[in-house]
Amino acid sequence: MQARRVDCGPVRDGARDISDDISDDISDDISDDISDAAAFARERLGFLPDAQQELVLRGGRRGIVNCTRQWGKSTVTAAKAVHRAYSAAGSLTLVVTPGARRSGEFLRKAREFVRRL
């Protein structure tokens, strides 16, 4: 299986804080259809992905994300992992990072998303 690569666009002046994209209230009208990871992130997790982040969420099982700092790689990966675990019983999600700090960041975000379910 070939990995899908997403280019996050040009590097901008300054980093964007994705915490502004996270909604505080989740819609009361939650769809039962959880097959779309981007809709799941919005409706169940309260995360509002931008267009490029939606590409990653809707991408295949494997992928490479080559983005600037503070783009939301850990947040998008955590949302995708929680969606997979929620929608595919018994599934295994493996996230590989070069260091414990990044692994910890991913786990912290995934844990927060699970609490929101």
Residue pairs with C-beta under 8 A, 6 or more apart in sequence:
1 60
1 61
1 62
2 62
3 60
3 62
3 63
3 64
4 59
4 60
4 62
4 63
4 64
5 63
5 64
5 65
5 66
6 52
6 55
6 56
6 59
6 63
6 64
6 65
6 66
6 67
7 66
8 52
8 65
8 66
8 67
8 68
8 71
9 52
11 68
12 68
15 68
15 69
15 70
16 70
16 71
17 70
18 70
18 71
18 72
18 75
21 47
21 48
21 49
21 50
21 72
22 46
22 47
22 48
23 42
23 46
23 47
23 48
24 46
25 46
26 43
26 44
26 45
26 46
26 116
27 42
27 43
30 43
30 44
31 39
31 43
33 39
34 40
34 44
34 83
34 86
34 87
35 87
36 58
37 57
37 58
37 79
37 80
37 83
37 84
38 49
38 53
38 54
38 57
38 58
40 79
40 83
40 86
40 87
41 47
41 48
41 49
41 57
41 79
41 83
42 48
42 49
44 86
44 116
44 117
45 79
45 82
45 113
45 116
45 117
46 116
47 75
47 79
47 113
49 56
49 57
49 72
49 76
49 79
52 67
53 72
53 76
56 63
56 65
56 76
56 77
56 80
57 76
57 79
57 80
57 83
65 73
65 76
65 77
67 73
74 102
74 105
74 106
74 109
75 109
77 95
77 106
78 106
78 109
78 110
78 112
78 113
79 109
79 113
81 93
81 95
81 106
81 110
82 110
82 113
82 114
82 117
84 91
84 93
85 91
85 93
86 117
95 103
95 106
97 103
97 106
